[in-house]
């Protein structure tokens, strides 16, 4: 019996049996014996592992907008290095289409307003991503969210970009990567910038917590419990909890 990639090479005939005594149909045995099948399967595994990791990351309650941007970037990087150029091009076109559907300035600001990234991940030569354009985004969201024109948000932004105290790395590291606490701490120095940052980093990017709440409510509001009247329910509480 020949082994291919650690898998037994089973003869494709009507008398072939697996280790548990079950007969394999000829078409399944042929697939198992096909080297190309295992090669494609391993390629699929290499693609799915990082994608599953990204999904697990952004499905957490603590996931932030900048992590969505990270996932977009890593997925593009993975498929750009894929050997199947035609397949990669189709996937990248799909991702770019989805990227256009997102509110891109909000995702970009979530990265810029993270003290570990700031402008380090951006190149001034990229169109529409200069400090001027980032400042315009900040002013737009401040006015849209708080219904008033900003007074000092641009000067606060420049102090933040330069990394002056309290926006330096040493100050941020003391908050153990807690962005909300960090920006609440800096609100005395840059109140308008802190308002924007707290709002952006407080956005929930998924509905996991809501789905979990509905699941819990499903155990509380059952058909039988909903049919209990007040007297019956009080009797139940007295008999079980000795009220």
N, C-alpha and C positions, 0 to 999 in steps of 0.2 A: 504494500500500500504506500503510495507516494504522498508526501506532505508538501503543501504549497503555502508559504507564509504561516506555518504553524497549523494549517487546517488539513485534515485528512482528505486525500484525493479519492472520492468514492466512485466506483465504476458506475456509469449511467446505464443500468439495466434493471429489469423488473425484479431481480433477486437481491438488489443492493439493500442493505439495512444500516441504520445508524447505530450508535452505541446503546440506545435504549430500546432497540428492537423494532422500531417503526420503519416501514418501507418509505423510501423517498421516490416521488415521481421522477420520471426521466428528465423532464424539463428543469426541475429544481436541481437535480444532480449535475446537469450540464452547466447550470449557472455557477454552482459551487466550484466546479472544476475549471472554470474560465479564469485565467490569470488577469484578464482585463477588468473583470468584475471587481476583484479584490483591489486592483490598482486604483480604480475610480472610487471605490468605497473609502480607501485611505485618504484620497484627495478630498473627498467630501467631509471626512472627519476633521482634517486640518482646517477646512473653512468654517465648519460649524462650531468647533470648540471656542474660538475667540468671540464669535457672534453670540453664543449662549452666555459667555462671560459678560458681554456688554449688556445683554437683556437683564441678567440678574442684577447688574449694578444699577441700572436706571429704573428698575422696578421697586427699589427700596424706598421707604418713606423719607429717608434722609437725602435722596438724590437731588442734585441741583442742576440748574440750567447749563452751567459750564461743563458738566459731565456729559450732557447730550452732545455738546460741541466736540468733546474729546472722542466720543463714540463715532460720530460722523467722520472725523479725521482718521481714526484708526481703521475703520471699515474701508475707506477709500484707499488707504495705504496697502491694506491686505489685498484688495482686488487689483490694484495697479501692478502688484508684483506677481499676480497669478500668470501661469504659463499659457493659459487659454485666452488669447487676446480678444477674440470675438465675444466670448462669455463675459470677460471682465468689462468690456466696453458697454455691453447691455446693462450689466448691474450698475455701473457707474452712472450711466444715463438715468437709470431709475432713482438712484440716490440723489442726483442733482435735481431731479424733478421734485422729490420730496423736500429737499433743502429749500427750494424756491417757495414751497407752500408754507414754510415756517416764517415766523416773524424774526428775520435775520438780525436786525439791530439789537433786539433784546438778548439774543444768544451771544452776540459779540460783546455787548456790555457786561454780560455775566462773567465773561472771561477777563475783560479788562479790569473789572472791579474785584478781582481776586488778587490779593497782595502777592501771591507766589508767581503770578503770570504777568499781570499788568500789560505793558506794551512789549514785553520781551518776545511774545509769540507773534508779533505783527511787524511787518516791514513798512517803513514810511513810503516806500515806492509803490505800494499797492494802492490803486485808485479807490477813493471813498473810505480809506482807513487811516487817514492822517489824524493828528490831534484835533484839527479843526472839525473834521467830520464827526469824530467821537464826541466832541463838545456839543455839536448840533444835536446828536442823538440824546445826550443828557438833558439838554434844554427842552427838547420835545417831550420826553417822558415826564420830566418834572412838571411841566405845565399841564400835560394831559392828566396826570394822576392827582396833583395837588391843587389844580385850578388856580394857579397864580404864577406869575413870571419869576424865574430865579434871579437872585441878586448877586450871589457870589459863587455860584457853582463852578464856573470856569477857573477862577483863581484857586478854589479848593482842589479842583481836579489836577491842576499843574503841580501843586504841592504834593499831592498823592503820587503823581507820576515820577517826580524827582526822588521819592522815597524818604522824604524828610520826616523826622519824628512828629507824630506817632505812627507814621505809615511805613516805617522801616521793618525789615524782616525780623529783627530781634523782638520788636513789640508784638508783631503778629504771632510769632512762635509761642508766646506766653499764653495764647488763647487756645492752644491745642487744635488748631484748624477750625475753630468755631467761628464762622464768618459773621453770624448775627451778633454775637457778643463783641467781636472786634469792632464792628461798625457802630454799635451802640456806644462803645468806649470812645470812639473818635468823633462822635457827634458834637462834642463841645468845641472841637477845632474846625470841623467842616460839616455843619448841620445839614446843608442842602445835599451835598454828595452822600452823606450817611443815609438820608431819607431814601434816596434812589437805590442805594446799594442794599439796604435792608429790605425794601420792597422786592427787588429782583431776586435776591438770594432766599427770600421767603416764599417764592412761587413754587407750588407743588407741581411736578411734571408728570404725575401719574395719579390714578384713582385707587391705588392699592389700599389706602387707609379707609376709604369710603366703602369699598367692596368688603373689607374685613368687618366694618361696622354693620353692614346689612346682613352678613353671615351670622354675626352675633345676635342681631335682633331676631333672626329667624329661629333661634333657639329659645328666645324669651317669649315672643308673641306666636304661640302655637295655636292650632285650632281649638284644642281643649281649654287652654288658658283663656282664650278670648270669650268662651262661653260661660265662664264663671261670673256669677253676680257678686256684689260687694259682700254680702253676708257669708256666702260660701268661701270667698277668698280670705276673709278675716278668720273664719273657722280653721281654714287650712294653715294660716300663719300661727294661730294660737296652739294648734295641735302639734305642729312640727317644730316651732321655735320657742314655745312657752312664753308668748308675749303677755 
